[in-house]
Amino acid sequence: MKKAMKNMKKSRGILSLILVAALIVFLGYTAFMGLGKNKTGAAENINLGLDLEGGVSITYQVKGGAPSAEDMADTIYKLQKRVEQYSTEASVYQEGDDRISIEIPGVTDANQILEELGQPGSLYFIKETGSDGSENYSYSGSSYQLNKTIEELQADGSIVLTGADVKTASAATTEEQLTGQKKNVVDLELNDEGTAKFAEATEAAYASEETIGIYYDGEFVSVPSVNAVISDGKAQISGSMTYEEADKLASTIRIGGLNLELEELRSNVVGAQLGEQAISTSLMAGAIGLLLIIIFMCVVYRLPGFASSLALLVYTGLVIVLLNAFDITLTLPGIAGIVLNIGMAVDANVIIFARVREEIYAGKSVKAALGTGFQKATSAIVDGNITTLIAAIVLLLKGSGSVKGFAQTLILGIAVSLFTALFITRLISYAFYAIGLKKESLYTGAKKEERAPINFLGKRKVFFGISAAVIVLGFVFMGVNGAQGNGALNYSMEFKGGTSTNVTFNENYTLDEIDSEIVPLIEDATGDNNVQVQKVEGTNQVIFKTQTLDLDKREAFNNAMVENFDVNEDEITTENISSTVSSEMRQDAAVAVIVATICMLLYIWFRFNDVRFATSAVVALVHDVLVVLAFYVVSRISVGNTFIACMLTIVGYSINATIVIFDRIREELKTKSRNEGLDTLVNRCITNTLTRSIYTSLTTFVMVAVLYVLGVSSIKEFALPLMVGIICGGYSSVCITGALWYVMKKKFGKKAA
């Protein structure tokens, strides 16, 4: 009987390994070759950003007189929201005084989107019934549906207002006078023309007790009843909705009506901003980093390390396939983010197998150690990943542009990491055991003497002082840089605008030739080391985007082109352009980070049942962000889109190692003896998790370091501060967070909830 059971378990183990091997082969084949004629799932079909693939560049001229700065800013922000339906990496910016440029990656036919984006808006307020008494829309199933086309409704006079008639829309919370009950509403304000039309429409709807549907981009966003004649152009939409729902509806109405009417001035298909070398070196960096981590895991953790390496291959294949499935647009920083995610995915396996090793050292059998190791590691893995996931979801919902794109990649990485660590790695580990690989030597080396607790808390004042000094240094340098007229931070063109110069060459240079032969001359002439390049497909035109050039620098630029490449100076056109990261986008990013931080604090508070754990974790997170910010200030590294990605990565990553230490403290508090002091317990927990903290930081650091060594300049600007952030995150987790919790625990009593 026992032999039969043993054979059955061995058969299951073999079957599990065969299935995992088949999964790796399937994912690998899909990633490289794709499935079917369309090569579904292949890496080559992943949506790429402007920097990697190119796309469509459209420039609009504002109709009518000179627009105000407010109208331009509002229209740019609304267009940014609208083009995100094509790609989160699309950018919108001002060119000159009355032109708006839009760049959308992955699109090769400008006519495909010109008509929609060039209209004042696709928002319609529609009467419930037409002139013949038939229903214009009706409720079917779970939503309202149009019964007629927009053209038929326009011909019938059933469209009350369009987006162009809406002046503003905002969410608010009001209190009913009779009941005192609060409700969330959307306040609308119409322009003069809209006020007159709406007064007439609401009078008719009120008399017949009908609704007026609000229709945007193919669906009804609200179908409110008309409870009074609205003659002053100020309407209010109310109902059973949360404030977030009201805010979303108000945002939709605002986006649906552009303040300015636009007409196409020109449209071009532009090539990738970066050469093939940039992509190939980044992918090579990922492959080398992955190989180094696999070697590291196998050497340090032996058979379990090999199991985690196989799971890591599954992780990489799944990420590539799912990037296709969810149509996520991938930019070069996005590739860097995925490479970083590979490093982070190892963290969970390090946590698991460090636990398994501890259990074996404690005298348990390999089988028991595997079970206990996975069980004890699960809470730290889940808590660490969920806190990061909360941040990513908030960034996705509240952010815009590159922030939203970054959040999509981060969410995907976290979800796949959890799946592979808690399911695939477990499956492979138990399968190895089932087929007879049971010797302790396969799972761990000779037992080492238990390390005496390091007195981290005794040095807390030194650690706090070092951190405070670095952060203060950053603010001091900000003041010095500002006083010298250099700006507190070295803002790139994405943040403060610049100059766009269109040069027509006598021959069709490749992007690599431009990067090696032309860009260095432009850098010398302008003093800008972050020149962005775009080729206009089908022509010899190349667009160079630099920091704002004065007359002397423009002349130096032109002379360099004429003298070195025999360019006709009359075919060099220059325009000042606004920042691609608008003030509204920065505000969205800041709000998203604040909300994400609060949500993480609440989650840690809930999970650990102690607000001091949550507070110290969030303080350490803020500490890491400020230290990296100080590095940007002192080193004068360019602050552009990669800056946003770097800071968001730190927000998502920094908290993981902290959760591991707090999870151990929480566990040890339950069995703490009365004779052991709290400081001794905290020091012991930090010491026991020290190797794990070092390894988790090291694996991620290796991936980013390889990127830095092999990557192009834009990747280096992302990788270098991120390396600082990883080191700082490991330092704060070990030296700051436990000490903060201890100080608050001693100061604020035995319990805080």
C-alpha positions in Angstrom: 0.0 0.0 0.0 2.7 2.4 1.0 4.7 1.5 -2.1 1.6 2.2 -4.3 1.1 5.6 -2.6 4.8 6.4 -3.1 4.6 5.4 -6.8 1.4 7.5 -7.2 3.1 10.6 -5.7 6.1 10.0 -7.9 3.9 9.8 -11.0 2.2 13.0 -10.0 5.5 14.7 -9.5 6.7 13.5 -13.0 3.5 14.7 -14.5 3.8 18.1 -12.8 7.3 18.6 -14.1 6.2 17.5 -17.7 3.3 20.0 -17.5 5.6 22.8 -16.3 8.2 22.0 -19.1 5.4 22.0 -21.6 4.2 25.3 -20.3 7.7 26.8 -20.6 8.0 25.5 -24.2 4.5 26.8 -25.1 5.1 30.2 -23.7 8.6 30.4 -25.2 7.2 29.4 -28.7 4.3 31.8 -28.4 6.6 34.7 -27.3 9.1 34.1 -30.2 6.9 32.7 -33.0 3.3 33.5 -32.1 0.2 31.4 -32.8 -1.5 31.2 -36.1 -1.1 33.4 -39.2 -1.4 36.6 -37.2 1.3 35.4 -34.8 -0.9 36.0 -31.8 1.0 36.5 -28.6 4.4 37.1 -30.2 6.7 39.7 -28.8 6.9 41.4 -32.1 3.2 42.2 -31.9 3.4 44.0 -28.6 2.2 47.6 -29.0 5.3 49.9 -28.9 5.6 53.6 -28.0 6.8 56.4 -30.1 10.3 55.9 -28.9 10.4 52.3 -30.2 8.1 52.2 -33.2 7.0 55.6 -34.2 3.4 56.6 -35.0 1.3 59.5 -36.2 2.1 63.2 -35.5 -0.8 65.6 -36.1 -0.7 69.3 -35.7 -3.9 71.3 -35.3 -4.5 75.0 -35.9 -7.0 76.8 -33.6 -9.8 78.3 -35.6 -10.8 81.9 -34.9 -8.9 84.5 -33.0 -5.9 84.1 -30.7 -6.7 81.6 -27.9 -6.2 82.4 -24.3 -3.6 80.4 -22.3 -6.4 78.9 -20.2 -8.3 77.7 -23.2 -5.2 76.2 -24.7 -4.2 74.4 -21.5 -7.8 73.1 -21.0 -8.0 71.8 -24.6 -4.6 70.2 -24.4 -5.6 68.3 -21.2 -8.9 67.2 -22.7 -7.2 66.0 -25.9 -4.6 64.1 -23.8 -7.5 62.3 -22.1 -9.1 61.5 -25.4 -6.0 60.2 -27.2 -5.4 57.8 -24.3 -8.0 55.5 -25.9 -5.4 54.9 -28.6 -2.4 54.6 -26.2 -1.5 55.7 -22.7 1.8 56.8 -24.1 0.3 59.4 -26.5 1.5 62.9 -25.9 -0.2 66.3 -26.5 1.6 69.6 -26.4 1.4 73.2 -27.6 3.4 74.4 -30.6 3.8 78.1 -31.1 0.9 80.3 -29.9 -2.1 78.7 -31.6 -1.2 75.2 -32.6 -1.5 71.8 -30.8 0.5 68.8 -31.7 -0.5 65.2 -30.9 1.7 62.2 -31.2 0.1 58.7 -31.1 2.3 55.6 -31.2 1.4 52.5 -33.2 -0.9 54.3 -35.7 0.2 54.6 -39.3 -3.0 56.1 -40.8 -3.6 59.7 -39.8 -7.0 59.7 -41.4 -8.1 57.0 -39.0 -8.2 59.5 -36.1 -8.2 63.0 -37.6 -12.0 63.3 -37.9 -12.7 62.4 -34.3 -10.0 64.4 -32.7 -10.6 67.4 -34.8 -14.2 67.8 -33.8 -15.2 70.1 -30.9 -16.5 67.0 -29.1 -18.5 63.8 -29.4 -20.7 64.5 -26.4 -24.5 64.8 -27.1 -27.5 65.7 -24.9 -30.4 63.8 -26.6 -34.2 64.1 -26.2 -36.1 61.0 -25.1 -38.5 61.2 -28.0 -38.2 62.5 -31.5 -40.5 64.9 -33.4 -42.6 61.9 -34.6 -43.1 60.7 -31.0 -40.9 57.6 -31.4 -38.3 56.8 -28.7 -34.8 58.0 -29.5 -33.3 55.6 -26.9 -34.6 52.9 -24.7 -33.5 50.7 -21.8 -32.6 47.2 -22.7 -31.1 44.7 -20.4 -28.7 46.6 -18.2 -28.2 49.8 -20.1 -29.7 52.4 -22.4 -29.3 52.0 -26.2 -29.8 54.4 -29.1 -32.6 53.5 -31.4 -31.4 55.8 -34.1 -28.1 57.0 -35.6 -26.6 60.3 -34.6 -27.1 61.6 -38.1 -30.9 60.8 -37.8 -31.1 62.5 -34.4 -29.4 65.6 -35.8 -31.7 65.7 -38.8 -34.7 65.3 -36.5 -33.6 68.1 -34.1 -33.4 65.6 -31.2 -29.9 66.6 -30.1 -30.3 69.3 -27.5 -26.7 70.2 -26.9 -23.2 69.1 -27.9 -20.0 69.2 -26.0 -19.2 72.6 -27.4 -22.2 74.1 -25.5 -20.8 73.0 -22.1 -18.8 75.6 -20.3 -17.7 73.5 -17.3 -18.7 70.5 -15.3 -17.7 69.6 -11.7 -18.6 67.1 -9.0 -20.0 68.3 -5.7 -21.7 67.1 -2.5 -24.9 68.8 -1.4 -27.2 68.5 1.6 -31.0 68.4 1.2 -32.6 71.1 3.3 -35.6 69.0 4.5 -33.8 65.7 5.4 -30.2 66.9 5.8 -29.2 63.9 3.7 -26.0 64.4 1.7 -25.9 63.4 -2.0 -23.3 63.6 -4.7 -24.1 65.7 -7.8 -22.6 67.0 -11.0 -22.9 70.8 -11.6 -23.1 71.9 -15.2 -22.7 75.4 -16.6 -23.5 76.1 -20.2 -22.4 78.9 -22.5 -24.9 81.5 -23.8 -25.9 79.5 -26.9 -26.3 76.3 -24.8 -28.3 78.1 -22.2 -31.0 79.1 -24.7 -31.2 75.7 -26.3 -31.3 73.9 -22.9 -34.1 76.2 -21.6 -36.3 75.2 -24.5 -35.5 71.5 -24.3 -36.0 71.2 -20.5 -39.3 73.1 -20.7 -40.6 70.4 -23.2 -39.1 67.5 -21.3 -40.5 68.8 -17.9 -44.0 69.1 -19.4 -43.9 65.6 -20.8 -42.0 64.1 -17.8 -39.2 62.8 -20.0 -35.5 62.4 -19.6 -32.6 63.9 -21.5 -29.8 61.3 -22.2 -26.1 62.3 -22.1 -24.3 60.3 -24.8 -20.5 60.1 -25.1 -18.3 58.1 -27.4 -20.8 55.4 -28.2 -22.6 55.0 -24.9 -24.9 56.7 -22.4 -23.0 58.0 -19.4 -26.2 59.3 -17.7 -29.9 59.6 -18.4 -31.2 62.1 -15.9 -34.9 63.1 -15.4 -35.8 66.7 -15.9 -37.4 68.0 -12.6 -37.6 71.7 -13.6 -37.2 74.1 -16.4 -33.6 75.2 -16.5 -33.3 78.7 -18.0 -30.1 80.1 -16.4 -27.7 77.6 -18.0 -26.9 76.0 -14.6 -28.0 72.4 -14.3 -27.4 69.7 -11.7 -27.4 66.0 -12.3 -28.2 64.0 -9.2 -28.9 60.4 -8.3 -27.6 57.5 -6.3 -23.9 57.8 -7.1 -20.7 57.9 -5.2 -18.5 61.0 -5.3 -16.0 59.1 -7.5 -18.8 58.3 -9.9 -19.9 61.9 -10.0 -16.4 63.1 -10.5 -15.9 60.6 -13.4 -19.2 61.8 -15.0 -18.1 65.4 -14.7 -14.7 64.6 -16.2 -16.4 62.8 -19.1 -18.6 65.8 -19.8 -15.6 68.2 -19.7 -13.5 65.9 -22.0 -16.4 65.6 -24.4 -16.4 69.3 -25.1 -13.2 71.0 -26.3 -13.1 74.7 -25.6 -11.5 75.4 -29.0 -12.4 74.3 -32.4 -9.5 72.8 -34.3 -8.6 72.2 -37.9 -5.8 70.0 -39.2 -2.6 71.9 -40.2 -0.5 68.9 -41.1 0.0 65.2 -40.3 3.0 63.0 -40.6 3.9 59.4 -39.9 7.0 59.6 -37.8 9.6 56.9 -37.2 10.9 55.6 -33.9 12.8 58.0 -31.7 15.4 55.4 -30.8 17.5 53.1 -33.0 17.4 49.4 -33.1 20.5 49.4 -30.9 18.6 50.9 -28.0 16.0 48.0 -28.1 18.6 45.2 -28.7 20.9 46.4 -25.9 17.9 46.7 -23.5 16.7 43.2 -24.4 20.3 41.9 -24.1 20.5 43.5 -20.6 17.3 41.7 -19.6 18.6 38.3 -20.9 22.0 38.8 -19.1 20.3 40.0 -15.9 17.9 37.0 -16.0 20.8 34.6 -16.5 22.8 36.1 -13.6 19.8 35.8 -11.3 19.2 32.2 -12.3 22.9 31.4 -11.6 22.7 33.2 -8.3 19.5 31.4 -7.2 20.9 28.0 -8.1 24.2 28.6 -6.3 22.6 30.1 -3.1 19.4 28.0 -2.8 20.4 24.9 -4.8 17.5 22.8 -5.9 14.8 25.3 -4.7 16.8 28.0 -6.6 16.5 25.9 -9.7 12.8 25.5 -9.1 12.4 29.3 -8.8 14.5 29.7 -12.0 12.0 27.6 -13.9 9.2 29.6 -12.4 11.0 32.8 -13.5 11.0 31.5 -17.1 7.2 30.9 -16.8 6.9 34.5 -15.4 8.8 36.0 -18.3 6.8 34.1 -21.0 3.5 35.0 -19.3 4.4 38.7 -19.2 5.2 38.8 -22.9 2.0 37.0 -23.9 -0.2 39.1 -21.6 1.3 42.3 -22.8 -0.3 41.3 -26.2 -3.5 40.2 -24.6 -4.2 43.5 -22.8 -2.8 45.7 -25.6 -0.4 47.5 -23.3 1.8 50.0 -25.0 5.5 49.3 -24.3 8.1 52.1 -24.2 11.8 51.9 -23.5 11.2 52.7 -19.8 8.5 50.1 -20.0 11.1 47.5 -21.1 13.2 48.7 -18.2 10.2 48.3 -15.9 9.7 44.7 -17.0 13.4 43.9 -16.5 13.0 45.4 -13.0 9.9 43.3 -12.5 11.9 40.2 -13.2 14.2 41.2 -10.4 11.2 41.9 -8.1 9.7 38.5 -9.0 12.7 36.8 -7.5 12.0 38.5 -4.2 9.1 36.2 -3.4 11.2 33.1 -4.1 14.0 34.4 -1.9 11.5 34.9 1.0 10.1 31.4 0.5 13.4 29.5 0.4 15.0 31.5 3.2 12.1 30.3 5.3 12.5 26.7 4.1 16.2 26.8 5.0 15.4 28.2 8.5 12.9 25.3 9.1 15.5 22.7 8.0 18.1 24.3 10.3 15.5 24.1 13.1 15.4 20.3 12.7 12.4 19.7 10.4 12.4 17.2 7.6 12.6 18.6 4.0 8.9 17.9 3.4 7.8 19.6 6.6 10.2 22.5 5.9 8.7 23.0 2.5 5.2 23.1 3.8 6.0 25.4 6.7 8.3 27.6 4.6 5.6 28.3 2.0 3.0 28.8 4.7 5.1 31.3 6.7 6.3 33.2 3.6 2.8 33.6 2.1 1.7 36.4 4.4 4.8 38.5 3.7 4.6 37.9 0.0 0.9 38.7 -0.2 1.1 41.8 2.0 4.1 43.1 0.1 2.6 42.6 -3.3 -0.9 43.8 -2.4 0.4 47.1 -1.0 2.3 47.6 -4.3 -0.8 46.5 -6.2 -2.9 49.0 -4.3 -0.5 51.8 -5.4 -0.6 50.6 -9.0 -4.4 50.5 -9.2 -4.7 54.0 -7.8 -2.1 55.2 -10.3 -4.1 53.5 -13.1 -7.4 55.1 -12.0 -6.1 58.6 -11.1 -3.0 59.0 -13.3 -2.8 60.0 -16.9 -0.4 59.5 -19.8 2.9 57.7 -18.9 1.7 57.3 -15.3 -1.2 55.2 -16.5 1.0 53.2 -18.8 3.5 52.5 -16.0 0.6 51.4 -13.7 -0.6 48.8 -16.3 2.8 47.2 -16.6 3.3 47.2 -12.8 -0.1 45.6 -12.2 0.6 42.9 -14.8 4.0 42.2 -13.2 2.6 41.9 -9.7 -0.2 39.6 -10.7 2.1 37.2 -12.7 4.7 37.3 -9.9 2.2 36.3 -7.3 0.9 33.4 -9.5 4.4 32.1 -10.3 5.7 32.3 -6.8 2.8 30.9 -4.9 1.6 28.3 -7.4 4.3 27.4 -10.0 7.3 27.5 -7.6 5.3 25.4 -5.1 4.3 22.9 -7.8 7.8 22.5 -9.0 9.3 22.2 -5.5 6.9 19.5 -4.4 7.3 17.7 -7.7 11.1 17.5 -7.2 10.5 16.1 -3.7 8.0 13.6 -5.0 10.3 12.1 -7.6 12.9 11.4 -4.9 15.0 14.5 -4.6 14.8 14.5 -0.8 18.3 15.0 0.6 18.8 18.0 2.8 22.0 18.8 0.9 19.9 19.5 -2.2 18.0 22.2 -0.3 20.6 23.8 2.0 24.2 23.7 3.0 25.8 22.9 6.3 24.1 24.6 9.2 25.8 27.7 10.3 25.9 29.1 13.8 23.0 31.4 14.6 24.1 34.9 14.1 24.1 37.1 17.2 21.6 39.9 16.9 23.1 43.1 15.5 22.2 46.1 17.6 20.5 48.2 14.9 18.3 50.0 17.4 21.4 51.2 19.3 22.6 53.0 16.3 19.2 54.5 15.4 20.2 58.1 16.1 23.1 57.7 13.7 20.8 56.3 11.0 18.2 59.0 11.5 20.9 61.6 11.4 22.4 60.3 8.1 19.0 60.2 6.5 18.0 63.7 7.7 21.4 65.1 6.5 21.0 63.6 3.0 17.4 64.9 2.7 18.3 68.4 4.0 21.3 68.4 1.6 18.9 67.9 -1.3 16.8 70.9 -0.3 19.9 73.0 0.2 21.1 72.2 -3.3 17.6 73.0 -4.6 18.0 76.5 -3.1 21.5 76.9 -4.4 20.6 75.8 -7.9 17.6 78.1 -7.9 19.7 81.0 -6.7 22.2 80.5 -9.5 19.4 80.5 -12.1 19.9 76.9 -13.0 16.5 75.7 -11.6 16.1 73.6 -8.5 16.0 70.5 -10.7 17.4 69.9 -14.2 14.0 69.8 -15.9 14.0 68.3 -19.4 11.9 69.3 -22.4 9.1 67.1 -21.2 8.6 69.2 -18.1 9.4 72.8 -19.2 9.0 72.8 -23.0 11.6 73.4 -25.6 12.3 73.9 -29.3 11.3 71.7 -32.2 13.4 72.0 -35.3 12.5 70.4 -38.6 15.5 69.8 -40.9 15.3 68.6 -44.5 18.5 66.7 -45.4 19.8 65.9 -48.8 19.8 62.2 -48.1 17.8 59.8 -46.0 19.8 59.1 -42.9 19.1 56.1 -40.7 18.3 56.6 -37.1 21.6 55.1 -36.0 23.5 57.4 -38.4 21.6 60.4 -37.0 22.4 59.4 -33.4 26.1 58.9 -34.2 26.9 61.6 -36.7 24.3 64.4 -36.3 23.1 64.5 -32.7 26.7 65.0 -31.2 27.0 68.2 -33.4 23.6 69.4 -32.1 24.6 68.8 -28.5 27.8 70.8 -29.0 25.9 73.7 -30.7 23.0 73.9 -28.2 24.6 72.5 -24.9 21.6 70.1 -24.6 22.6 66.5 -24.0 19.1 65.1 -24.2 18.2 65.7 -27.9 15.1 63.8 -29.0 14.9 62.6 -32.7 12.0 61.7 -34.9 12.2 60.9 -38.6 9.3 61.8 -40.9 8.5 58.7 -42.9 8.7 59.0 -46.7 10.8 62.1 -46.6 14.4 63.3 -45.7 13.0 65.4 -42.9 14.1 64.9 -39.3 12.6 66.6 -36.2 15.0 67.5 -33.4 13.5 68.4 -30.0 15.7 70.2 -27.6 15.5 72.5 -24.6 14.4 76.0 -25.6 17.0 77.6 -27.9 17.7 81.3 -27.9 18.7 83.2 -31.1 22.4 82.4 -30.7 21.8 78.7 -30.2 19.4 78.5 -33.1 22.0 80.1 -35.3 24.7 77.7 -34.1 22.3 74.8 -34.8 21.6 76.0 -38.3 25.3 76.6 -39.0 26.1 73.1 -37.9 23.5 71.7 -40.3 24.6 73.9 -43.2 28.4 73.5 -42.8 28.4 69.7 -42.1 25.5 68.4 -44.1 25.0 71.1 -46.8 21.4 71.6 -45.7 19.5 74.5 -47.3 18.9 76.9 -44.4 15.5 77.9 -45.8 14.4 74.3 -45.2 15.1 74.5 -41.5 11.9 75.5 -39.5 11.8 76.1 -35.8 8.9 76.3 -33.3 8.8 76.6 -29.5 6.8 73.8 -28.0 5.2 73.3 -24.6 6.0 70.6 -22.1 4.6 67.2 -23.0 4.0 66.6 -19.2 1.3 69.3 -18.6 0.6 70.8 -15.2 -2.6 68.8 -15.0 -0.7 65.6 -15.7 1.7 66.4 -12.9 -1.2 67.2 -10.6 -2.8 63.9 -11.5 0.5 62.1 -10.8 0.9 63.9 -7.4 -2.7 63.2 -6.4 -2.4 59.5 -7.4 0.8 59.1 -5.4 -0.8 60.7 -2.3 -3.9 58.6 -2.6 -1.9 55.5 -3.2 0.3 56.2 -0.1 -2.8 56.7 2.1 -4.4 53.5 0.8 -1.2 51.6 1.5 -1.1 53.0 5.0 -4.7 51.9 5.6 -4.0 48.4 4.3 -0.9 47.9 6.4 -2.8 49.3 9.4 -5.6 46.8 8.8 -3.3 43.8 8.2 -1.0 44.4 11.1 -3.7 45.8 13.4 -1.2 48.5 14.5 -1.0 52.0 13.0 2.6 52.2 14.0 3.6 49.6 11.5 1.7 51.5 8.8 3.1 54.9 9.8 6.7 53.8 9.9 6.4 52.0 6.6 5.0 55.1 4.9 7.5 57.4 6.5 10.3 55.1 5.2 8.7 55.2 1.7 8.7 59.0 1.8 12.3 58.9 3.0 13.3 56.8 0.0 11.6 59.2 -2.4 13.2 62.2 -0.8 16.7 60.6 -0.9 16.3 59.8 -4.6 15.0 63.3 -5.2 18.2 64.7 -3.5 20.2 62.5 -5.8 18.5 64.1 -8.8 19.1 67.5 -7.4 22.8 67.0 -6.6 23.7 65.0 -9.7 21.7 67.2 -12.1 20.3 64.2 -13.9 17.6 65.3 -16.4 14.1 65.2 -14.9 11.7 64.0 -17.6 9.3 61.1 -18.2 11.8 58.6 -16.8 11.8 60.6 -13.5 8.1 59.9 -13.1 8.6 56.2 -13.8 11.6 56.1 -11.4 9.7 57.7 -8.5 6.6 55.5 -9.1 8.8 52.4 -9.2 10.3 53.4 -5.8 6.8 54.0 -4.4 5.8 50.5 -5.5 9.1 48.6 -4.7 10.3 50.3 -1.5 7.7 48.9 0.8 8.4 45.2 0.0 11.5 44.6 2.2 9.8 46.6 5.0 6.8 44.2 4.9 9.2 41.2 5.3 10.7 42.6 8.5 7.4 43.7 9.9 5.9 40.3 9.2 8.7 38.7 11.2 8.2 41.2 14.1 4.5 40.5 14.1 5.2 36.7 14.1 7.7 36.9 17.0 5.5 39.2 19.1 3.0 36.3 19.5 5.6 34.0 21.1 7.7 36.7 22.8 8.9 35.7 26.3 8.4 38.1 29.2 12.1 38.3 29.9 13.0 39.4 26.3 13.1 43.2 25.8 11.3 44.7 22.9 14.6 46.1 21.5 16.2 42.7 21.6 13.3 41.2 19.7 13.4 43.9 17.0 17.1 43.5 16.6 16.8 39.8 16.4 14.0 40.0 13.7 16.0 42.4 11.6 19.1 40.3 11.9 17.3 37.1 11.0 15.9 38.7 7.9 19.1 40.6 7.0 20.4 38.1 4.5 17.0 37.9 2.9 16.8 41.7 2.7 20.2 41.9 1.1 19.4 39.1 -1.4 16.1 40.6 -2.5 17.7 44.0 -3.0 20.7 42.5 -4.7 18.7 40.5 -7.3 16.8 43.7 -8.3 19.9 45.8 -8.2 21.7 43.3 -10.6 18.9 43.6 -13.2 19.0 47.4 -13.1 22.8 47.6 -13.0 23.0 45.5 -16.2 20.5 47.9 -17.8 22.7 50.8 -16.8 25.9 49.3 -18.2 24.4 48.2 -21.5 21.6 50.7 -22.0 21.3 53.9 -24.0 21.4 57.3 -22.4 17.7 57.5 -21.7 17.8 54.1 -20.0 20.9 55.2 -18.0 18.9 58.2 -16.7 16.2 55.8 -15.5 18.6 53.1 -14.1 21.1 55.2 -12.2 18.6 56.9 -9.8 16.7 53.6 -9.5 19.9 51.9 -8.4 20.2 54.6 -5.7 16.5 54.0 -4.8 17.0 50.2 -4.4 20.1 50.7 -2.2 18.2 53.3 -0.2 15.1 51.1 0.1 17.2 48.2 1.5 18.9 50.7 3.9 15.6 52.2 5.2 14.0 48.8 5.6 16.9 47.5 7.7 18.0 50.6 9.5 15.0 53.0 9.7 11.6 51.2 9.7 12.2 48.8 12.6 13.7 51.7 14.7 10.8 54.0 13.8 8.3 51.3 14.9 10.2 50.7 18.1 10.3 54.4 19.0 6.6 54.8 18.4 5.8 51.6 20.3 7.8 52.8 23.3 6.4 56.4 23.1 2.7 55.8 22.5 2.0 52.9 24.8 1.3 49.2 24.5 -1.3 49.4 21.8 -2.3 51.7 18.9 -5.2 50.9 16.6 
